[in-house]
């Protein structure tokens, strides 16, 4: 059975177990996971032995290529996706409908209620996400590919970094390198921090801070490829490393090693976090570790 059919069958088993007649999948990433469709502005309806992708005419050819055999309901220009979806679902006469409560707006919920005329709506949470928690071999390969692209891009720009470059220049060159190596784009806006700005967990690169202003440079980046993301962090020393920063580096390295040592099948992520956090707390930096383990 093809991969995406297997995933939809797994979802059907969850629907049967939860006594849910049908599910309207509206989260874009969940639609992609279940169909392989890489576009947007589309919902997937799963019920009984059928599935229907509610989409629009911009993607007709793309859908034939990416999702051959999938039944489509194509909206025309001038029709809004929520309105068209509500009308399409209403025509099917379903006994009830499950919705992804975390991904449906209040407005769309009201449109569905009006169109379905008394047909019960059931709020669901994390049905597709529970399937996505355990990665199959295809997903693992895609994640490894995204990591490889990020690493190759970093190796390329690391050789090109020069004193005087702004944080934004480094970020822009890294984004370009990711694309040249085959990535769709960065997994997120790269975090480039010089000196004290390296302490900002989600700092944005500026045009005022420059490489060489201080003795270290943080690069926190990732690549998106085949719908999956990678996330890596490196700190480059651009001057003489102070004893204090050397101590902090050793603490973080020990924390990382402790976290890796605690990872095994069945381990809880909260326990892995504790393993790293304890090393940092014991070293006296507990208050400074204000981010969950990544």
Secondary structure, DSSP 8 states (H G I E B T S, - for coil): --HHHHHHHHHHHHHHHTT-SEEEE--HHHHHHHH----SS-EEEEETTEEEEEEEGGGHHHHHHHSTT-EEEEE-TT--HHHHHHHHHHHTT-SEEEEEGGG--HHHHHHHHHHHTT-EEEEE-SHHHHHHTS--HHHHHHHHHHHHHHHHHHHHHHTT--TT-BHHHHHHHHHHHHHHTT-SEESS--EEEEGGGGG-TT----SS-BTTSSSEEEEEE-EEETTEE--EEEEEE-S---HHHHHHHHHHHHHHHHHHHT--TT--HHHHHHHHHHHHHHTT-GGG--S---
